[in-house]
Amino acid sequence: MRVASDQLRQHLHKQLAPLYTVFGDELLLTIEASDLIRAKARQSGYVEREIFAIDHHFNWAELQQRSSNLSLFGERRIMDLRIPSGKPGNRGGAVIEEYCSTLPPDTVTLVMLPKIDRQGSAAKWFRALEGAGVMVPVFPVERARLPAWLGQRLDRQGQNASPDTLHFLAEKVEGNLLAAHQELQKLALLYPAGTLSFGQVKDAVLDVARYDVFKLSDAMMIGDTARYNRVLEELHGEGTALPFIVFTLAGFIRSLITIRKGLDSGRPLAQLMNQIRARIDQQKAMESAARRLDLKQLVAALLHAAKIDRISKGAAQGDAWDELLQLGLRFAAVARRQ
């Protein structure tokens, strides 16, 4: 059985299944869907909770043991399985199939997965999950649907806005649902229930420059010169503080260095991503950049960022904005040679 993420709330009002699988690469909607399931389970008396963060080093025997044991205190429980890679491997796949064939009693199981491709959806373990419980696919909100999505969210908090205002807000968050969620929360705190004017929304979202800096780092990592240049010009025009931009870009470069060193020494990618606390929506771009650039190139980029920092603080000569553009071109040049 499949339930769309936007229909999950209605589904849970009617029933609570013993197994849910939430999968997709839209972080906010995945988190919200999982939270709804956990909240319904707690309301239904499933108090105890066990979390299994599954990577390449996970001991699948532990899951088998815990699923076969009853709760220590005789309480209903939630088994929370998180598989960020979406690939449990042969051993894990077999354990999942066995688990689905005999679901543990007095237990609600929640499995969280990233977006699953066609090959993954045909795997036996994935089909076992689908056959034993409810699948909740999470799809990104398309750009054309974003204003309506924002309007629905405003309605939940007792507010509304004109179509033009919603389009303005959609352009500002540029499809970043986490950013959109935070802006809507800000509007709820700043203004009472009712209709929001364009001026109110515009004043409230003027602080979106912090998201634009992350757009800049994303463009830098994938080597998208045109996007990098466009976002950089926007930041310049908005008067965004240079030290903040440099600090953010340097932080991403340091994270790439950590990943590159870890990959060179044979450490698991999932472990490295956890170490640098990478957001799920950034992990693919960071992995690609870390594999594309060698350690020498990344260190040179970090030294370049340090130079820009000195220029921005008046400790060195040069045009900091031009140097930022050159920093982005370092990544683009490597991307073109691949």
CORKA-V575560 format. One record per pair of residues at least 6 apart in sequence whose ideal C-beta (glycine too) atoms are under 7 Angstrom apart, sorted by the first residue. I is the first residue (numbers start at 1). J is the second residue. D is the distance in Angstrom with one decimal. If there is no record, write none. Layout:
i=I j=J d=D
i=I j=J d=D
//
This chain:
i=1 j=134 d=5.1
i=1 j=135 d=6.9
i=2 j=135 d=4.6
i=2 j=137 d=6.5
i=3 j=11 d=4.8
i=3 j=134 d=5.6
i=3 j=136 d=5.6
i=5 j=29 d=5.4
i=5 j=33 d=4.9
i=5 j=136 d=5.7
i=5 j=138 d=4.8
i=8 j=33 d=5.5
i=8 j=36 d=5.7
i=8 j=136 d=5.8
i=9 j=36 d=6.1
i=12 j=36 d=6.1
i=12 j=37 d=7.0
i=12 j=40 d=4.4
i=16 j=40 d=5.5
i=16 j=41 d=6.5
i=16 j=44 d=5.4
i=16 j=108 d=6.7
i=17 j=133 d=5.3
i=17 j=134 d=4.6
i=18 j=103 d=5.1
i=18 j=107 d=6.7
i=18 j=108 d=6.0
i=18 j=109 d=6.6
i=18 j=133 d=6.4
i=19 j=103 d=6.0
i=19 j=109 d=4.7
i=19 j=132 d=5.2
i=19 j=133 d=2.7
i=19 j=134 d=6.9
i=20 j=37 d=5.1
i=20 j=110 d=5.2
i=20 j=133 d=5.8
i=20 j=134 d=5.1
i=20 j=136 d=6.1
i=21 j=111 d=4.4
i=21 j=113 d=6.6
i=21 j=129 d=4.6
i=21 j=133 d=6.3
i=21 j=135 d=5.1
i=21 j=136 d=6.8
i=22 j=30 d=5.8
i=22 j=33 d=4.9
i=22 j=34 d=5.3
i=22 j=112 d=5.3
i=22 j=136 d=4.5
i=22 j=138 d=6.5
i=23 j=113 d=3.8
i=23 j=114 d=6.7
i=23 j=115 d=6.7
i=23 j=116 d=5.3
i=23 j=137 d=6.1
i=23 j=138 d=6.7
i=24 j=30 d=5.5
i=24 j=115 d=5.5
i=24 j=137 d=5.9
i=24 j=138 d=2.9
i=24 j=139 d=6.2
i=25 j=114 d=5.5
i=25 j=115 d=4.1
i=25 j=281 d=6.8
i=26 j=138 d=5.2
i=26 j=139 d=6.9
i=26 j=140 d=4.9
i=26 j=177 d=6.2
i=27 j=178 d=6.3
i=27 j=279 d=6.8
i=27 j=280 d=5.0
i=27 j=281 d=5.3
i=28 j=177 d=4.2
i=28 j=178 d=5.0
i=28 j=181 d=5.5
i=29 j=138 d=4.6
i=29 j=177 d=6.7
i=30 j=112 d=6.7
i=30 j=138 d=5.0
i=33 j=136 d=5.3
i=33 j=138 d=6.1
i=34 j=110 d=6.1
i=34 j=112 d=5.9
i=37 j=110 d=5.5
i=38 j=78 d=6.2
i=38 j=110 d=6.8
i=41 j=78 d=5.2
i=41 j=108 d=4.5
i=45 j=76 d=5.1
i=46 j=76 d=4.2
i=46 j=77 d=6.0
i=46 j=78 d=5.1
i=46 j=108 d=5.2
i=47 j=75 d=5.0
i=47 j=76 d=6.5
i=48 j=71 d=5.2
i=48 j=73 d=6.9
i=48 j=75 d=4.7
i=48 j=77 d=3.9
i=49 j=77 d=6.5
i=49 j=78 d=4.5
i=49 j=80 d=6.2
i=50 j=66 d=6.1
i=50 j=77 d=6.3
i=50 j=79 d=5.5
i=50 j=80 d=6.6
i=51 j=80 d=4.5
i=52 j=63 d=5.9
i=52 j=80 d=6.8
i=52 j=81 d=4.9
i=52 j=82 d=6.8
i=53 j=82 d=5.3
i=54 j=81 d=6.4
i=54 j=82 d=6.3
i=54 j=83 d=4.7
i=54 j=88 d=6.7
i=54 j=92 d=7.0
i=55 j=268 d=6.1
i=55 j=270 d=4.2
i=55 j=271 d=6.5
i=56 j=268 d=4.9
i=56 j=270 d=6.7
i=57 j=268 d=6.7
i=60 j=91 d=5.5
i=60 j=92 d=5.5
i=60 j=95 d=4.4
i=63 j=95 d=6.1
i=64 j=95 d=6.0
i=67 j=79 d=6.8
i=67 j=99 d=5.9
i=67 j=104 d=4.6
i=71 j=77 d=5.1
i=71 j=106 d=7.0
i=76 j=106 d=4.6
i=77 j=106 d=6.8
i=77 j=107 d=5.4
i=78 j=108 d=5.2
i=78 j=110 d=6.4
i=79 j=107 d=5.6
i=79 j=109 d=4.4
i=80 j=110 d=5.2
i=81 j=109 d=6.8
i=81 j=110 d=6.9
i=81 j=111 d=4.6
i=82 j=112 d=4.7
i=83 j=111 d=7.0
i=83 j=113 d=5.5
i=84 j=114 d=6.3
i=84 j=270 d=6.1
i=84 j=280 d=7.0
i=85 j=270 d=6.0
i=86 j=113 d=5.0
i=86 j=114 d=4.6
i=86 j=116 d=5.8
i=86 j=120 d=6.1
i=88 j=96 d=6.0
i=88 j=125 d=6.1
i=93 j=123 d=6.4
i=93 j=124 d=6.4
i=93 j=125 d=3.7
i=96 j=125 d=4.2
i=96 j=128 d=6.1
i=96 j=129 d=6.7
i=97 j=124 d=5.8
i=97 j=125 d=5.4
i=97 j=128 d=4.5
i=100 j=128 d=4.1
i=100 j=129 d=6.0
i=100 j=131 d=6.9
i=100 j=132 d=3.9
i=103 j=109 d=6.7
i=103 j=132 d=6.3
i=111 j=129 d=6.2
i=116 j=126 d=6.4
i=120 j=126 d=6.0
i=141 j=149 d=4.9
i=141 j=177 d=6.4
i=143 j=175 d=6.0
i=146 j=170 d=4.2
i=146 j=175 d=6.5
i=147 j=163 d=6.6
i=147 j=166 d=3.9
i=147 j=167 d=5.2
i=147 j=170 d=4.8
i=150 j=166 d=5.1
i=150 j=169 d=5.6
i=150 j=170 d=6.1
i=150 j=180 d=6.3
i=151 j=160 d=6.9
i=151 j=166 d=5.3
i=153 j=184 d=5.2
i=154 j=160 d=5.6
i=154 j=161 d=6.1
i=154 j=184 d=6.4
i=157 j=184 d=6.9
i=157 j=188 d=4.5
i=158 j=193 d=3.5
i=159 j=187 d=6.4
i=159 j=188 d=6.8
i=159 j=191 d=7.0
i=159 j=193 d=6.0
i=159 j=194 d=6.6
i=159 j=196 d=5.6
i=160 j=195 d=5.5
i=161 j=195 d=6.8
i=161 j=196 d=4.5
i=161 j=201 d=6.2
i=162 j=198 d=6.9
i=164 j=198 d=6.6
i=165 j=196 d=6.7
i=165 j=198 d=4.8
i=165 j=201 d=5.2
i=168 j=198 d=6.8
i=168 j=201 d=6.7
i=168 j=202 d=6.8
i=169 j=183 d=6.8
i=169 j=201 d=5.8
i=169 j=205 d=6.4
i=172 j=205 d=5.0
i=172 j=208 d=5.1
i=173 j=179 d=4.6
i=173 j=180 d=4.2
i=173 j=183 d=6.3
i=174 j=215 d=6.8
i=176 j=211 d=6.0
i=179 j=208 d=7.0
i=179 j=211 d=4.5
i=183 j=204 d=6.9
i=183 j=205 d=5.4
i=186 j=204 d=5.6
i=187 j=196 d=6.4
i=187 j=201 d=6.8
i=187 j=204 d=5.5
i=190 j=204 d=5.7
i=191 j=200 d=5.8
i=209 j=235 d=6.6
i=209 j=238 d=5.7
i=209 j=240 d=4.7
i=212 j=231 d=5.9
i=212 j=234 d=6.1
i=212 j=235 d=5.7
i=213 j=235 d=6.8
i=213 j=244 d=6.7
i=213 j=245 d=5.6
i=213 j=248 d=4.7
i=215 j=231 d=5.0
i=216 j=228 d=6.4
i=216 j=231 d=4.6
i=216 j=232 d=6.1
i=216 j=235 d=6.7
i=216 j=245 d=7.0
i=217 j=248 d=6.0
i=217 j=249 d=5.8
i=217 j=252 d=4.6
i=218 j=285 d=6.0
i=219 j=227 d=4.1
i=219 j=228 d=3.9
i=219 j=231 d=6.0
i=220 j=228 d=5.7
i=220 j=249 d=6.6
i=220 j=328 d=5.0
i=220 j=331 d=5.2
i=221 j=252 d=6.8
i=221 j=285 d=4.6
i=221 j=286 d=6.3
i=221 j=289 d=4.2
i=221 j=331 d=6.6
i=222 j=285 d=5.4
i=222 j=288 d=6.8
i=222 j=335 d=7.0
i=223 j=331 d=4.8
i=223 j=332 d=4.3
i=223 j=334 d=6.6
i=223 j=335 d=2.7
i=225 j=328 d=6.8
i=225 j=329 d=6.6
i=225 j=332 d=4.3
i=228 j=328 d=4.1
i=229 j=325 d=6.5
i=232 j=324 d=6.0
i=232 j=325 d=6.2
i=235 j=245 d=6.3
i=236 j=321 d=5.5
i=242 j=312 d=3.8
i=242 j=320 d=5.3
i=243 j=309 d=6.9
i=243 j=312 d=5.6
i=245 j=324 d=6.7
i=246 j=305 d=5.8
i=246 j=308 d=5.2
i=246 j=309 d=4.7
i=246 j=312 d=6.1
i=249 j=305 d=5.8
i=249 j=327 d=6.9
i=250 j=302 d=6.4
i=250 j=305 d=4.2
i=253 j=298 d=6.2
i=253 j=301 d=5.2
i=253 j=302 d=4.8
i=253 j=305 d=6.1
i=254 j=302 d=6.5
i=255 j=276 d=4.4
i=255 j=278 d=6.8
i=255 j=286 d=6.6
i=256 j=286 d=6.4
i=256 j=289 d=5.6
i=256 j=290 d=4.9
i=256 j=293 d=7.0
i=256 j=298 d=5.4
i=257 j=295 d=6.9
i=257 j=298 d=4.9
i=257 j=299 d=6.7
i=257 j=302 d=6.7
i=258 j=272 d=6.6
i=258 j=275 d=6.6
i=258 j=276 d=5.5
i=259 j=272 d=5.0
i=259 j=276 d=7.0
i=259 j=286 d=6.4
i=259 j=290 d=3.9
i=260 j=290 d=4.8
i=260 j=295 d=5.2
i=260 j=298 d=5.9
i=261 j=295 d=6.6
i=262 j=272 d=4.2
i=263 j=290 d=6.5
i=263 j=291 d=7.0
i=269 j=287 d=6.3
i=273 j=283 d=5.4
i=278 j=286 d=5.7
i=289 j=331 d=6.9
i=292 j=334 d=5.8
i=292 j=335 d=6.6
i=292 j=338 d=5.9
i=293 j=334 d=5.5
i=297 j=334 d=6.5
i=301 j=327 d=6.5
i=301 j=330 d=5.4
i=304 j=327 d=5.2
i=304 j=330 d=6.9
i=305 j=327 d=6.4
i=307 j=316 d=6.4
i=307 j=323 d=6.8
i=308 j=320 d=5.4
i=308 j=323 d=4.6
i=308 j=324 d=6.0
i=308 j=327 d=6.7
i=310 j=316 d=3.9
i=311 j=318 d=4.5
i=311 j=320 d=4.5
i=311 j=323 d=6.3
i=312 j=320 d=4.6
//
